Amino acid sequence: MDIWIIVAGISCTGLIVWAFWFFFYHAKKKSLPPPPQNKIEVPEVSWTDRLKRGLTQTRSEIWGKIGQLLTLSSVNKAELEQIEELLYSSDIGPKLVNELLEKIKSAAPVSGGNIDFKQLLASFIREKMEKIQSTVTTKSPEQKSGFPHSIMVVGVNGAGKTTTIGKLATKFTKEGARVIVGACDTFRAAAVDQLQVWCERAGAEMVRASGSSRPSGVAYEALQKAINGQADYCILDTAGRLHTEENLMEELKKTKNVLAKLDPKAPNEVWLVLDAITGQNAIRQAIEFNNTLKLTGLIFTKCDSSSKAGGAIAIVEQLAVPIVYIGVGESVEDINSFNLNDYISALLG
């Protein structure tokens, strides 16, 4: 009997608490202002602004400081030494440093106080890159004989290769293209899973290794599927490797040769992903990959995390290989086709 009295007491107490909460909640709900009827729209950031923001570190720590040292009237010996030090820290290489210093020294005394040194810098960069950048013809896929535009993407570990491929697949599908991605990194399951997530988000199809498939076999299967399905693009993600690992570099060459059995022109592109943070080492990477594979384009990533994004000038000038895309952030929108005028403007401010 006592137990039932206790149970009844607890039930009554719970009922009272619930009634109090119900009354308090609805009273508070009525006192709250109505939700806004119009959705607040976040303004889109243009690519020009994204690029300028992404190159802030390079501009402020290197090229911006050089611009401050170069007055409109003259440049003295002490300023030239500071400029030389800044240029070397930008990793554009001794050859270009010497050439630019000579241009500055020859322009300063002749100017009579009217030389625009920022324009001189812009002209120098354009002179070194414009001719090579004009060779870029990869903005739209080739549709000859029904073959997709095949792109083999290579690079060292950690350069951002897999993420870059995911962003490119997203970009291409948004433009209305059908994309097949070949996950040819058969060494790291995590990289394949990461690429799978990107492809699902992008609406692209992915071909991955089955069993003990070799990288060249996955590449062959992916291109075959792209041809049969009349896809616009076939992007092949290869395993990251150091440019000094000869056996792995030879494996890339084998993969490239296997693709030619399906399409004599495949791969149409061989793009090297370079991490802007690596500076001078990026030049050595590019040279070795180019010797093995004959690169058709470069993709610069992580430019927002480094003051060495100006190193792109030296790589393009030395290899005579153009930059096709540049990455300046983490989001999908933070990668775009490389435009020399936009790059110079963002670099020099």
N, C-alpha and C positions, 0 to 999 in steps of 0.2 A: 504493500500500500504506500509505504514511504517512497519507494522508487518511482511509482507513478506520479506522486506529487512533485518529485524533483524533475521528472521529465516534462510535466505540464508547466512547471515554472520556467524551465529552460526554453520551451516552445514559446511561451508568452513573451519572455525577454527578447527572443529572436524576432518575434513579430513586431515588437515595439521598435527595435533597432532598424528593421527593414522599413517600417512606416516612416521613421524619422529620416532615413537616407532617401527614400522616394520623394518625400516632401522637399527636402533640402536640394536634391539634384534638380528637380523640375523648377523650383524657384530660381536656382542659379542659372539654369538653362534659359529661362524667360528673360533674365536680366542681361544676358550676353547680347552684344550687338549682332545683327544679322551678318552672315558671311558676305564678302564682296561678290557682286554679280559678275564683274568683268575679271577675267584671268589676267594676271600681271605678266606681260611678255618681257622676257629677257632679251635685250638687243643682241643680235648676232655680231660677232667680231669678224671683221673682214680678214682675208688672208694677208693683206698688206700690213695690217695692225698686228696680226699674229707673228709675222716674220720679224717685224721691228721689235716686238716684245721679246721674241726668242733670241735675237742677236744682241740684246741689251748688254750682256756681260762682255762680249767681244768689242762692242762699240765703246762702252764706258771705260774698259780697262786697257784697250789697245788703241784703236783707231780714233776714238774720241780724244784721248790724251795727245795723240800725234797732231790732231787738228788744233788743239789748244796751243801747242808749241809752235805751230806754223802760223805766225802772224801775217797780216796782209802787207806788211812792209818789208820784212827781211827775216833771215834765220841765221843765228850766230853759231859758233863752234860748239858751245855748251849744249845748245838746243839740238844740234845735229847728233851729238853723242847720246843724248836722251832718246831721240827718235830711233837711232840705231839699236839701242838696248830694247826698246819697246817692240821693234820689228822682229828682232830675234826671239823675243818671248812669245810672239804670235805664231811662230813656227812656219813662216812662209819660206824659209831657207836662205842660205847665204847668197846665192846667185841673185835672187830677186831683191834681197835687202840692198845689195851693192848697186843694182840697177836703179832702184828707187831713190837711194841717197844721191846718186849722181844726177838724177833728174831734178831733185830738190835744189842741189847746190848750183846747178847750171841755170835754173830758173830764177833763183833769188836775186842775184846782182843785176840781172837784165831787166827785172820787173819795174824798177823805178817806183816801187810802192804800190803797184796795181795788180800783182799776180794773185789769183784765187787758188790758194794751195789745196783747198778741198777739191776743187775741180781738177787740179793736177793729180791728186790721188785717184779720183774717179776715172780719169783718162788712163792712168797707168793700169788699173785693174781691168778696165774694159779692153785695153790693148792686149793684155795677157790671156783673156778668156773669150772674147767676143767671137773670134774666128772658129774656135773649137766648139763653143756653145751653139753656133749656128748650124752645126751638123746634126742636132737632135731632130729626129723625125719619128719619134715613137708616141706621139700624142693620140693617135688613133690606130686601132688594130688593122693589120693587113688582111685582106680577104681574097687572096689569090689562090685559085684552085681549091677553094673550100677549106684551106688550112687555117687553124687558129693562130693568133700571134703568141708564140711561145717565148717565155721569159724564164731564164735560169738565174736564180738569185744565190749568190755566194758571199762568204765572209768569215771572219774569225768568230770564235765564241764570245758572246756578250756584246756584239756590235748592235744588236737590236734587229736581227734579220727576220726572225719569225714574226715579231710584232709588226714590222714594216710590211711584210707580205699580207698579214691580216688587214692592215689599213688600206693597202692597195686594192685588195679584193673587195673591200667595202666601197672604196671610191669607184671602182669600175662597175660594180653592180648597181650603184646609185645612178650611174650614167646610162644604165639600161643594158649593159653587156652581160653575157653569160660567161661565168668564170669557173674553170676547173683548176683545183689546186692539188699538186702532187706533194705529199709529205715524204720526201726522200731522206729525211734524217732517221735512219733505222737504228741509230745508236741510243737515242734518248727518247723513251716513251713519253716523258713529260712534255717534251717539245711538240710531239705529235698531238697530244691531248690539248695543249695550248692552242695549236693551230686549228684543231677541230672546233673549239669554242669560237674562235674568230670567224671561221667559215660559216658556222651556224648563224651567227649574228649577221654576217654579210649576205647570206642567202646564196653562198657559193658551194659547189660540190667538192668533196675532198676524196682523194684516192690515197689509201695508206697501205703499208706493207702487210702482207698476209703470211704468217709463218716466218720463214727465214729469208724473205725476199731481199735481194740486194738493192742498193740505192738506184742503180741504173735500170733495174727491172721495174721499180715503182715509177720512175720517170717515163719509161716506155709505156707502161699501162695508163698513166695519166694522160699522156699526149694522144694515145690511141682513143681513149674515151672522149677527149676533147674534139678529135677529128670526127668520130662517129656521131657525136652529139651536136656537131656544127657550133661549137662554143666560140666565143670571140677571143678569149684569152686562156692560156694554159700557163699557170705560174708554178714553178718548181722550187720548193724549199729544200736546200741541201744542208747537210750537217756542217756545223761550224768546225773550222780547222785552222791551225796556224799555217802561215804561208811557208814555214820552214819544214813542214812535214811532207816530204816528197811523195811517199806512198799514197797519202790521202789526196794530194794534189793530182796525182796520176788517176785516182779514182774519179775525180771531177772530169778529167779529160775523157775518160771512158764513158761516163754518163752522157757527155756532149756528143760523142761519136755514135752512141746507141740511138739517140734521138734522130740523127740524120737518116737512119734507116726508114723512118716513117715519113719524114719530110726533109728533103735535101737541104732546105734552108734553116732547119731547126738546129739549135734554138735561134730564134730571130734576134733575141737579146741575151746578153750575159751581163748582169748588173752586180756590181760589188757594193755591199753595204759597209760604210765606214763610220766609225764612231769619232765624232769631232774631238773628243777628249784626248784621243791618242796622239794627236799632233804629228811630229816627225815620223813616228812609227807607222802612221797611216800611209805615208808615202811609200815606205818599204813594202807594206802589205800590198798596196795597189800595184807596185812594180812587179812583184812576184806573181800575183794573180793574173796580171795582164800578160806576162810572159807565157804562162801556161794555157790561158783560155781566150786570149784576145778579147778583152772587155769591150763592150759597146756603151756602157754607161756607169755612172757612180751615183750612189744614194748616200747623202750625208745625214746622219742621225745625231740626236742629242746636242744639237747646236745651242740649245738653251741652257745647257749645263756646263759650258766651256767658254773660255775666252779665246780659244784657238780656232774658231770657225773660219777665220781668215786664211787658215792653212789650205782651204779649198783652192785658192788661187794657184799655189805652188803645184798641187797635184794635177790640176787640169793642164797647167802650162807644161809640166814635165812629161805627162803621159799622153797628152793630146787626146784625152778621153773626156767627154762632157759629163756634167752633172745633170741627171734627169729628174731627180726628186730631192727635196730637202725637208728634214723633219726638225721641228722646233718645239716639241711638247709631247704630252702623253695621249691626248685625245685623238680620235680619228681625223678630226679636222685640222690637226697640226702637222699634216704632211701635204705637200703640193708640188706641182711641176716647178722646176727651178727656172726662175726668170732673172736674167743678169741685171737688168735695170733695177728691179725690186731689191735684189741682193745688195747692190752697190748703195742704194738709197738707205737701206736698213743698216748697213755696215758703217756708213759714214754719218748718218743722221742728217 
